[in-house]
Amino acid sequence: MGALTFGRLRGFDRLDGTLLLLSIASGAVYMAARGVQPFPGSAAVKGLAMAPLAVLAFRVLGRVDRESPDRWLLATALALSCGGDVLLHLGFRRYFVHALSAFFLAHVTYVVLFVRHRPRTLRHSVGQVALVVLVLACGVLMCAWLWGGLGRLAGPALAYAAALIAMVVSTIVAGFSRPFVCIGALLFLISDSLLATGRFMPAVPRLGLLIWPTYYLGQYGLAVGFLGEKAGDRAPALRS
């Protein structure tokens, strides 16, 4: 189990392991069944990929420090993401704005969580600065490329893009001891870029096979990577 959690987590028990395996299995089943969706219960399968991670985060972080808001923030971000997932599955176009709102709030929550653990000094490595510049440049170029297809959704889409970019940047500048959280954020960015391309540029293939795995692995990296930073046996204590 330690390999799945990027190392041992303090107080990780059998129920926590069951939650983690339920999330992984649901994510894999949803991916494997993509060709026959929707089917009865498919929305629940998709929801069960993310909901157990929210419960897991709340349980593990609660053991580390019950007074810290970290468990509420991470669990809330994952729960909002779960809601957005289900809405997209129930009606990609019908509930797109509702799902966008849920994911927007999830990103804002992630930003609050990661900013809490930023270094007290503003010194960052050359690699961090270069990665931030690259992410910002990619965000601007992506928005410029999609601009013609945004139409009435230009405002909400740009607000969402800003929140997404802020989330990714916050993981970079937080300076976590291991790269899993940052990699998760970058995968989330890739997944949303593919999804936006399919939604606003219909002439371009959606590359649908890549959207779900990059999204799930992105969320997994954000959630489990943060748990490793906060509750890992060998991880240094995060700054609050």
C-alpha positions in Angstrom: 0.0 0.0 0.0 3.0 2.3 0.6 3.7 2.4 -3.1 0.1 3.7 -3.7 0.5 6.5 -1.1 4.1 7.5 -2.2 5.4 6.2 1.1 4.0 5.2 4.5 1.3 7.5 6.0 1.1 7.9 9.8 -2.1 6.2 11.2 -3.1 4.8 7.8 -5.5 2.0 8.7 -7.5 -0.7 6.9 -10.5 1.5 6.1 -8.2 4.1 4.6 -6.7 1.4 2.4 -10.2 0.3 1.3 -11.1 3.9 0.4 -8.0 4.3 -1.6 -8.5 1.0 -3.5 -12.2 1.9 -4.1 -11.1 5.2 -5.7 -8.5 3.5 -7.9 -10.9 0.7 -8.9 -13.7 3.1 -9.7 -11.4 5.3 -11.8 -10.1 2.2 -13.7 -13.6 0.9 -14.3 -14.9 4.2 -15.5 -12.0 4.4 -18.0 -12.4 0.9 -19.2 -16.2 1.3 -19.7 -15.8 4.5 -21.7 -17.0 2.9 -24.9 -20.4 1.8 -23.4 -21.3 4.9 -21.4 -23.7 6.0 -20.2 -25.0 2.9 -18.6 -27.1 2.5 -15.4 -24.9 3.5 -12.5 -22.1 5.0 -14.6 -22.4 8.4 -12.9 -22.0 6.7 -9.5 -18.9 4.9 -10.8 -17.4 8.2 -11.8 -18.3 9.8 -8.5 -16.8 6.9 -6.6 -13.4 7.7 -8.2 -13.2 11.0 -6.3 -15.5 10.8 -3.3 -13.4 8.2 -1.4 -10.3 10.4 -1.8 -12.2 13.2 -0.1 -13.1 10.9 2.8 -9.6 9.6 3.0 -8.1 13.1 3.1 -10.4 14.1 5.9 -9.5 11.0 7.9 -5.8 11.1 7.5 -5.3 14.8 7.9 -7.6 14.8 10.9 -5.2 12.4 12.7 -2.2 14.7 11.9 -3.7 17.9 13.2 -7.4 18.2 14.1 -7.0 22.0 14.6 -5.7 22.6 11.1 -8.1 23.5 8.4 -6.1 21.4 5.9 -8.5 18.4 6.2 -11.5 20.6 5.5 -9.8 22.3 2.5 -8.5 19.2 0.8 -11.7 17.2 1.4 -13.8 20.2 0.1 -11.7 20.6 -3.0 -12.1 16.9 -3.8 -15.9 16.9 -3.0 -16.5 19.8 -5.3 -14.5 18.1 -8.0 -16.6 15.0 -7.5 -19.7 17.1 -8.0 -18.3 18.6 -11.2 -17.5 15.1 -12.5 -21.0 13.8 -12.0 -22.6 16.9 -13.6 -20.4 16.6 -16.7 -21.4 12.9 -16.9 -25.1 13.6 -16.6 -25.1 16.3 -19.3 -21.8 17.6 -20.8 -23.5 20.6 -22.5 -26.6 20.9 -20.3 -24.6 21.1 -17.0 -21.3 22.4 -18.4 -21.6 25.8 -16.6 -22.7 24.2 -13.4 -19.7 21.8 -13.5 -17.4 24.7 -14.4 -18.6 26.5 -11.3 -17.9 23.4 -9.1 -14.4 23.0 -10.5 -13.8 26.8 -10.2 -14.6 26.6 -6.5 -12.4 23.4 -6.2 -9.4 25.3 -7.6 -9.9 28.3 -5.3 -10.0 25.9 -2.4 -6.8 24.2 -3.6 -5.2 27.6 -3.9 -6.1 28.5 -0.3 -4.7 25.1 0.8 -1.4 25.4 -1.0 -0.8 29.1 -0.3 -1.1 28.2 3.4 2.1 26.2 3.0 4.1 28.6 0.9 7.7 29.5 2.1 7.9 32.4 4.4 10.6 33.9 2.2 9.9 34.8 -1.5 13.1 33.1 -2.8 12.5 30.5 -5.4 14.8 28.4 -7.5 15.5 29.1 -11.1 13.6 25.9 -12.0 10.5 27.1 -10.1 10.5 30.5 -11.7 11.0 28.9 -15.2 8.1 26.5 -14.6 5.8 29.3 -13.4 6.6 31.4 -16.5 6.0 28.3 -18.7 2.6 27.6 -17.1 1.5 31.2 -17.4 2.6 31.4 -21.0 0.8 28.2 -21.9 -2.3 29.5 -20.1 -2.3 32.7 -22.1 -1.7 30.9 -25.4 -4.4 28.4 -24.7 -6.9 31.1 -23.9 -5.9 33.1 -27.0 -6.3 29.9 -29.2 -9.8 29.1 -27.8 -11.0 32.7 -27.8 -12.9 32.5 -31.0 -15.0 29.6 -29.9 -15.8 30.8 -26.4 -18.8 33.0 -27.3 -21.0 33.8 -24.4 -18.9 31.6 -22.1 -15.9 33.8 -22.5 -16.2 35.4 -19.1 -16.8 32.2 -17.1 -14.2 30.3 -19.1 -11.5 33.0 -18.5 -12.3 33.1 -14.8 -12.0 29.4 -14.6 -8.7 29.4 -16.5 -7.3 32.0 -14.1 -8.3 29.8 -11.1 -6.8 26.7 -12.8 -3.5 28.5 -13.5 -3.4 29.9 -10.0 -3.8 26.4 -8.6 -0.9 25.1 -10.6 1.3 28.0 -9.8 0.5 27.7 -6.1 1.8 24.1 -6.1 5.0 25.2 -7.7 5.8 28.0 -5.3 4.8 26.0 -2.3 8.1 24.2 -2.6 6.9 20.7 -1.6 9.7 18.3 -0.7 8.5 15.8 -3.4 7.1 16.5 -6.9 3.8 14.5 -6.7 1.6 17.5 -5.9 3.1 19.6 -8.6 2.9 16.8 -11.2 -0.8 16.3 -10.2 -1.5 19.9 -10.9 0.2 19.8 -14.2 -1.8 16.7 -15.2 -5.0 18.5 -14.2 -4.0 21.4 -16.4 -3.4 19.0 -19.4 -6.7 17.3 -18.8 -8.7 20.5 -18.7 -6.9 21.8 -21.8 -8.0 18.7 -23.7 -11.5 19.0 -22.4 -11.7 22.7 -23.3 -10.4 21.9 -26.8 -13.2 19.4 -27.3 -15.8 21.8 -25.9 -14.8 25.0 -27.7 -13.0 23.8 -30.8 -15.2 21.0 -32.2 -13.2 20.8 -35.4 -10.2 19.5 -33.3 -10.3 15.9 -32.0 -11.0 15.8 -28.2 -8.4 13.1 -27.6 -11.0 11.7 -25.3 -9.0 8.7 -24.2 -6.5 11.0 -22.5 -8.9 13.3 -20.6 -10.0 10.9 -17.9 -6.6 9.3 -17.1 -4.8 12.7 -16.9 -7.6 14.1 -14.8 -7.7 11.2 -12.4 -4.0 10.9 -12.0 -3.9 14.7 -11.5 -6.4 14.6 -8.7 -4.7 11.6 -7.2 -1.3 13.4 -7.3 -2.8 16.5 -5.6 -4.6 14.5 -2.9 -2.3 11.7 -2.1 0.8 13.8 -2.7 -0.3 16.3 -0.2 -1.1 13.6 2.3 2.4 12.3 1.9 3.8 15.8 2.6 1.6 16.3 5.6 1.3 12.7 7.1 4.3 10.8 5.6 6.5 9.0 8.1 9.6 10.6 6.6 8.2 13.8 5.3 9.2 17.1 7.0 6.4 19.0 8.7 4.7 21.5 6.3 4.7 25.2 7.1 1.4 26.6 8.2 
